[in-house]
Amino acid sequence: MEQNNRSNDNTDIISLGGKAWTAYVRVILTALFLFLIVTPAAWSASAMAGVIILAGSLAVVAYQFLLLRSFHLYFDDVGVWVYSGILPWSKGITGVKWRDLDEAVYFQSIGSWLFKSYSIRIAHRYTKSSEIILSHWTRGDEAVMTINGQHQELVRAGMLSSV
């Protein structure tokens, strides 16, 4: 299915960024809880339990960090795509083709304005199950304007129907 969505020739891919630093706050809070509260409590019960909890905590925090780093939003001549995943069975690309794109929007709040970290939605024209929803996106407002601008250019050029 991935081959149907991608163009056959080498076209320009325009990167629209990744997760903002605000997405990592939850990972840091989880790490602090695991390393400063759970691990010492387990260690006081048993050294073996402490080692197991410490190893598990390291694995959980490393996985969450790497997963956030794997998100990448981009577009090409076929559509808008998001890549994510670090484990072989969870890696993948999902997206919306230009012909099926309804609109891209971002959600504003005082926090998103202050930290330039927005939630964005790239809507599919026909079905909600195929839309892209991303939270904590760095400069999501600019990504949305770029996507909508490119979509309008394609419509004006007659490459897509506006209906």
N, C-alpha and C positions, 0 to 999 in steps of 0.2 A: 504494500500500500504506500510505503514511503516513496517508491519510485514514481507513483502517479502524481504525487504532490510536488515533486521537485522537477525543475526544468532539466533537460538533457544537456544543454550547453553550459559552459562555465559563465555564470552571470555574476554581477556585482551583488554582494550581500552587504546590507547596511545594518550595522549593529545598533541596537537600541538600549544596551546596557544590561545590568544585572540587579541583584538585590542590594538594597541600601544598607548602611551600617545599622540602621534601626532594627533590621531583621535579626541581627546577631545579639541584641539585648536579651532576648529570651534564652538563647544558648548560654550566655554568660551567667544569667541568673540561675539557670539549671545547674551549671558547673559549680557555682558558688554553693548552692544547696547540697549538691552531691559531695563535694570535696570538703566543705567546712562543717557539715552537720551529719550526713548519713555515714560517710566513711569513718570519721572518728568514733561515732556511736558503735558501728560494727567492729571497729578495731578494739574498743574497750571490752566488747563481749568476747572476742576471740581474734587472735592474730590472723588465723586462716580466713575467717569471715571478712576481716578488714582488707586482706589482699584481694579476695574475690570481688568484693564491692568496689574497691579501687580500680581493678582491671575493667570491671563492667562499666563503671562511671567514665573511665577514659574512652572506652569504645563508644558509648552513647554520645558523649560530647564531640568526639572526633567525627562520628557519622553525621550528626546534626550540622556541624560546621561545614563539612565537605558537601553535604546536600545543598545547603544554601549557596555555596560557591558554584555549584553546577548549573544554576539557572542562567539562561542567556536568551534574550529576546532579539529577534532580527527579522528583516524582511528582504525578499528578493523579487524577481519579476512574477513569481507565481502567487505569493501571499505573505502573510505575517506568521511567524513561527516562534515557538518557545522550546528550547532544548533543556532537559533536566535529567537528573539521575546519575548515580555513581556505581551502583551495582549492575551487573550485566542484565539482569531480569527487570530492572526498573529504569534503565536508560531509554530515552525516546524523545521524539519530536511530535508536537501537536501544533495545530495551527488552523488558520482560516484563509482560504483562497481569496484573492482580490474580488473575484466575481460574486462571492458569497458574503463579503464583509458588509455589515450594516453600518456600524460606527465604532469608534474607539472613544472611551470616556475615562476621565480620572475623577477621583473623589477627593474633595478638599476638606481640610480641617485645619485648625490652628497648628497642630503638631506636624501635619504634612507640609504646611507652608514654611514653618520654622526649620524643619530638618530636610526639606526637599526629598521627601520619601512619600510616595503616593500609592494608593491602590488604583489599579487600572482594570478596565474591562474592555475586551475586544469582542464585540458582539457578532454573532453569525446571523445572517439575514433570515434564515428559515428555522433554525432550531437553537434552543438555549443549551442543549447538551454539548454542542460543539464550540461554545464560546471560550475565550481565554480569560481567566480571572487571576490577577497577580497582586499580591499585597507587598508592601515595603519595597516599592520599586524606585530605584534611584532616578531622579529627574523624570518621573513618570509623566509629568505634565508635558515635557518636551517630546517624549516618545509618542504620546497621543497626538500631539500636533503634527509630528512628522508623518505618522501613519495616515491621519486624515488628509493631510496635504498630498501625499503620494496617491491616495485613493482618488481624490478629486482630480489630480492630473491625469490619471488613467481614464476616468470618466469623461473628462473634457476632450481628451485625445481620441475618444471613440473606441478605445480598447475594451471598455466595459459598458454594459447598459446601465442606465441610472434607475431602472425600474426594479 
